[in-house]
């Protein structure tokens, strides 16, 4: 899976983004992060990224880093859990991107594997 995100850092560890595949919007995300460490210019963080659309939610608990000098970030999740149409989805996701540190605007690429079990017949 690969998707693109365009978002905004809202401050206080919160972000929001619009997620698209091949130019078609498939949903939005909101996240809340807690800084867990700082080494030179690289801040470590943890938190949940929640994807939403008309079919339900998919939550990815992530850990990652943000370079406070360049704006480059990466976070990853080894598990996901969902609601409604996504309640049986499993997988892992990685979010890689760059934030404009002056404005808080960011772009990202979401990659990973999402698995949906086949219905039993």
C-alpha positions as CSV (number, residue, x, y, z in Angstrom):
1,X,0.0,0.0,0.0
2,X,1.2,3.5,-0.7
3,X,-0.7,6.8,-0.1
4,X,0.1,10.4,0.0
5,X,-0.7,12.8,2.8
6,X,-0.9,16.6,3.0
7,X,-1.3,17.9,6.5
8,X,-0.8,20.5,9.2
9,X,1.0,20.4,12.6
10,X,-1.5,22.0,15.0
11,X,1.0,22.3,17.8
12,X,1.0,20.6,21.1
13,X,1.8,17.2,19.4
14,X,-1.4,17.2,17.3
15,X,-1.6,16.9,13.6
16,X,-4.2,16.4,10.9
17,X,-3.9,15.3,7.3
18,X,-5.8,14.4,4.1
19,X,-4.8,11.1,2.7
20,X,-5.0,10.3,-1.1
21,X,-4.2,7.4,-3.4
22,X,-3.5,8.2,-7.0
23,X,-4.9,11.7,-6.4
24,X,-8.2,10.5,-5.0
25,X,-8.9,11.4,-1.3
26,X,-9.6,8.3,0.7
27,X,-9.8,9.8,4.2
28,X,-8.3,12.0,6.8
29,X,-6.0,11.4,9.8
30,X,-5.6,13.0,13.1
31,X,-2.8,12.3,15.5
32,X,-1.6,13.1,19.0
33,X,2.0,12.6,19.9
34,X,4.1,12.7,23.1
35,X,7.8,13.6,22.9
36,X,9.8,10.8,24.5
37,X,13.3,12.0,24.1
38,X,15.7,14.5,22.3
39,X,19.2,13.7,21.0
40,X,20.8,16.7,19.4
41,X,18.2,17.9,16.9
42,X,16.2,14.6,16.7
43,X,13.1,14.3,18.8
44,X,11.6,10.9,19.5
45,X,7.9,10.5,19.9
46,X,5.0,8.0,20.4
47,X,1.3,8.3,19.8
48,X,-1.7,7.2,17.7
49,X,-2.5,8.1,14.1
50,X,-6.2,7.6,13.5
51,X,-7.4,7.3,9.9
52,X,-11.1,8.1,9.3
53,X,-13.5,7.8,6.4
54,X,-17.1,6.8,5.8
55,X,-16.3,3.1,6.4
56,X,-14.8,3.4,9.9
57,X,-11.5,4.1,11.6
58,X,-8.1,2.5,11.5
59,X,-5.7,3.3,14.4
60,X,-1.9,2.9,14.1
61,X,0.1,3.2,17.4
62,X,3.4,4.6,16.2
63,X,6.8,5.5,17.4
64,X,9.1,7.8,15.4
65,X,11.5,10.7,15.1
66,X,11.4,14.3,13.9
67,X,14.5,16.2,13.0
68,X,13.9,19.6,14.4
69,X,16.5,21.2,12.2
70,X,15.4,19.8,8.8
71,X,11.7,18.8,9.4
72,X,12.3,15.2,8.2
73,X,10.1,12.7,10.1
74,X,9.4,9.0,10.1
75,X,7.1,6.9,12.3
76,X,6.0,3.3,12.1
77,X,3.5,1.0,13.6
78,X,3.8,-2.8,13.8
79,X,0.1,-3.2,14.5
80,X,-3.2,-1.6,13.5
81,X,-6.8,-1.9,14.8
82,X,-10.0,-0.7,13.3
83,X,-13.7,-0.2,13.7
84,X,-16.7,-1.0,11.5
85,X,-15.5,-2.1,8.0
86,X,-11.9,-2.1,9.3
87,X,-12.5,-4.1,12.5
88,X,-10.6,-7.2,11.2
89,X,-7.8,-5.4,9.4
90,X,-4.3,-6.2,10.5
91,X,-0.9,-5.0,9.3
92,X,1.8,-2.4,9.7
93,X,2.3,1.2,8.4
94,X,5.2,3.6,8.0
95,X,4.8,7.4,7.6
96,X,7.7,9.3,6.1
97,X,7.8,13.0,5.2
98,X,8.9,16.5,5.7
99,X,7.4,19.4,7.7
100,X,7.9,23.0,6.9
101,X,9.1,24.1,10.4
102,X,8.1,27.7,9.8
103,X,4.4,27.0,8.9
104,X,3.8,23.5,10.3
105,X,2.6,22.2,6.8
106,X,3.8,18.8,5.9
107,X,3.7,16.2,3.2
108,X,4.1,12.4,3.8
109,X,4.1,9.1,2.1
110,X,2.3,6.2,3.9
111,X,3.5,2.7,3.1
112,X,2.9,-0.7,4.6
113,X,0.8,-3.8,4.4
114,X,-2.9,-4.0,5.4
115,X,-4.5,-7.4,5.4
116,X,-8.2,-8.1,5.4
117,X,-9.3,-11.7,6.1
118,X,-11.4,-13.5,3.5
119,X,-14.9,-14.2,4.5
120,X,-15.6,-17.9,5.2
121,X,-17.8,-19.6,2.8
